[in-house]
Each structure stands twice: as structure tokens, then as C-alpha cells.
Amino acid sequence: ATATGRAVRQLAPLSAALHGLGVEDETAAMGKLRDMAEQLGTVGGPRAFEDMIAALGPQLSQVASASDEARTKLLAYLGVLTKGLKPEAARKVGADALGGLKSNQHLLRAITGIDVVDKNQEVIGANVPKIYDALKARVQRTSKDPAVQQRILAQLVHSEDLAASILRSDSKDAETTAKSAKVKAPNYV
């Protein structure tokens, strides 16, 4: 907490969310979150990004990520997906992005051909961007009209906001952000 300039009680939800995702070195992960938020220009800065990840704790605890690299990519993807959104809207899109996967796993698998959950019924974190990329490609092949694309995608993901975010985001940006993320010291005042 001293390293971030925040009280321990303020960091407890973020720490719990990261722990639930399988992160072992939470201090390093928090440093990478700060760097990713700055790279992406997150509305509200690093604190808003950390708060969003903390709020996603229940959904993140249902995600299987085999490595630190996979976890970093998933967190970067959530950052890219919510880029430009105000903190409250970002939390909603993040929750929608993770929350609907398990309940729609059979439909999503049928449409994309990508496994959504593993044998333990946990969402496969590495597949989240792939699933949304495949859905995006599918609706873009279906129609050239962006409004129609968004309506179709919103029906598949059960969220207008998530559909808009998927259509405007690029998972390659998440990969670039994840690869270049460094453990960054806090800059909180």
C-alpha cells in the first residue's frame, strides 16, 4: 500500500481480484496495471483502471489463466475494450465482457469454434479476445452497415455497450500493450 500511495483497505478489493485471477506477485501486477492505464490513456487514469479490475473480482475469479503473460494479456484486453469510457461505463462493459461468457458458452462455441470454458468450467482467459474477435469478424461479414453490425453483435453478447466496444477495439492493441507493460511505480497524489 505504501508503494501505491493508497491505504491497505483501498487496495484490498484490487488485491483480491488479482489473487482470484491467479496472480502471485500482486505488487508487480499493480505496477503493470498502472503502466497499461497510462499507455491506453484510461479515462480517470490508473486508479480508475485499478478500480475497474477490483470491481471485476467476482468475474475474474471464474477465469483460468495459465501464466502471468496470459493474465496480463487479458487485463490489457479489458483496458483496450474499455478505452475512452468513463469509469462507470468501463466497469459495466468489463463486467458484461466477462459475465456473459459462461452462460452463453454453447452458443459462442457454436458460432466461433472457440472453447469458452475449460474442463473445470472456468472461462479460458486467453480465449476471451479470440472469441470477441471472431464474433466481430462474423458480424462484419454479415453486414457492412455499422448500425446493423452493432445490433447483431448486441444480440449475441446481450449488451449494446459491449457490442460497441468490441466493434471499436482491436485485440492487437491489447497484445502490444501487454508486451510493453512494465512494472511502474505509482504517481498518486
Stockholm file with secondary structure:
# STOCKHOLM 1.0

chainA/1-189         ATATGRAVRQLAPLSAALHGLGVEDETAAMGKLRDMAEQLGTVGGPRAFEDMIAALGPQLSQVASASDEARTKLLAYLGVLTKGLKPEAARKVGADALGGLKSNQHLLRAITGIDVVDKNQEVIGANVPKIYDALKARVQRTSKDPAVQQRILAQLVHSEDLAASILRSDSKDAETTAKSAKVKAPNYV
#=GR chainA/1-189 SS CTTTTSCHHHHHHHHHHHHHTTCSCHHHHHHHHHHHHHHHTCTTHHHHHHHHHHHTHHHHTTEECCSHHHHHHHHHHHHHHTTTCCHHHHHHHHHHHHHHHHHTHHHHHHHHCCCCBCTTSCEEGGGHHHHHHHHHHHHHHHCSCHHHHHHHHHHHHTCHHHHHHHHHCCHHHHHHHHHHCCCCCCCCC
#=GC SS_cons         CTTTTSCHHHHHHHHHHHHHTTCSCHHHHHHHHHHHHHHHTCTTHHHHHHHHHHHTHHHHTTEECCSHHHHHHHHHHHHHHTTTCCHHHHHHHHHHHHHHHHHTHHHHHHHHCCCCBCTTSCEEGGGHHHHHHHHHHHHHHHCSCHHHHHHHHHHHHTCHHHHHHHHHCCHHHHHHHHHHCCCCCCCCC
//
